[in-house]
Amino acid sequence: QSQLVESGGGLVQPGGSLRLSCAASGLTLDLYGIGWFRQGPGEEREGVSYISRHGTITAYVDSVKGRFTISRDNAKKTVYLQMNALKAEDTAVYYCAARSNFSSGWPARESYKYWGQGTQVTVSS
């Protein structure tokens, strides 16, 4: 059974850091591009960051550029999202997702085949 499992969420003060992990099982991770998405209360799920199959291409939504860094370790079948200088507006459930269909731009949710269950990130003092 193919699945993705996120971890690393939690409560952090503004300006703090968290590192999210996305662990894959039952699939060959280097066949998939991985995206991180987030969904705040009452909001649409939005693309946050993306990394290509071998990590040569990364992308970020403008609101997190310079603060978040995506990386992957295919040998460990894990993708990471390092989040620094967190703000209250970063509060959301964060999801990782895997896609092997590269015909659409990375924020296109419909291009992702596998999704994790999400991990809550709350930024508050």
N, C-alpha and C positions, 0 to 999 in steps of 0.2 A: 504494500500500500504506500503510495507516494504522499508525503506530507511535509509541511514546513511548520516549525515551531519557533515562535519568538520568545525571547526572554530579555530581562534587563531593565524593564520599565520600573517606575516607582514615583515617589514624591521627591521633588528637589526644589530648592530655593531658586529664585531668579538669579541668573549668572552662573549657576551650577552646571554640572556635566553629568551625562549618562552615556553608557554604551549599550546599544541594543544588539542582540545577536539573533540570527535566523538560521536555525539548524535544519538541514534537509535530510530526509531519509526516504529510501525507496525510489530515488531518482538520481540520475547521473548529473550532478550539479553543473559541470562545465558544458553541458548542452543548453543551459538556460541563462538568459539575462535575468537579473533580479532587480525588482523595484521595491522601494519602501513607499508606503502610502500612509496617510493619516486621516482620521475622521474625528472632528470635534463635535460636541453636542449640537444637534440641529444643523449640521453642515454636511456638504457633499464630501465624499472621500476624494482626497487630492493626492497627486503624486508628489513625493518629497525628493526622492533621489533614485538614481538608477546606475547599475554597473553592468557592463557587458560580460560576455561569457568568460573571458580570460582577464578581465579587469583593465583592458586597454582604454576603454571609454567609460567615463563617468559623467553624470549630469545631475543638476540640482535645480529645484524651484528657486526663484529669485530670493524669496524670503529667508532661505537658510544658507545661501551662499556665503562662504567665509566662516560659517559657524559649524556646519555639519560636514562629516567626511565619511564616505562609503568605501568599504574595502571588502575583499573576499579571500578566503583560503579554501581553494577547491579540494585540497588534500583532506582538510578537516570538514568539508561539506558545510561550511558556515560562511555567512555574509554578516558584516558588521555595519552599524551606523553609529559613529562617534558624534555625539551632540554636545557642543560646548556653548557657553554664553546663552543658556536657555532663557526663554522669555515666557511670560504667562500665555501668550498666544500660541505657543508650541504645545499647549495642553491638548491631548487627543489620545485616541487609541491608535497605535501604530501597527501596521500590517506589513509583512513582506509577501511578495508574490513572485512567481516564476513564469517566464514565457519563453517559448521557442518559435513563436510567430513574430517576425521582426518587420512585418510589412507596415506597421503603424508606428507612430512616434511613441516613445517610452511612457508618456503619461496616460496612454489609452488603456483604461482598465480592462476593456474587452479583449485585449491581446494577451492577457495573463491567464494561464491555465490552472495554476495551483496557488492557493492562498493559505496563509496561516490564520490562526484564531485571534491574533491581536494581543498586544500588551499595552497597558495603560501607562501613559506618561502624564504626570501632573506637576505643573510648575507653579508654585505658590509659596508665599512667605507665611 
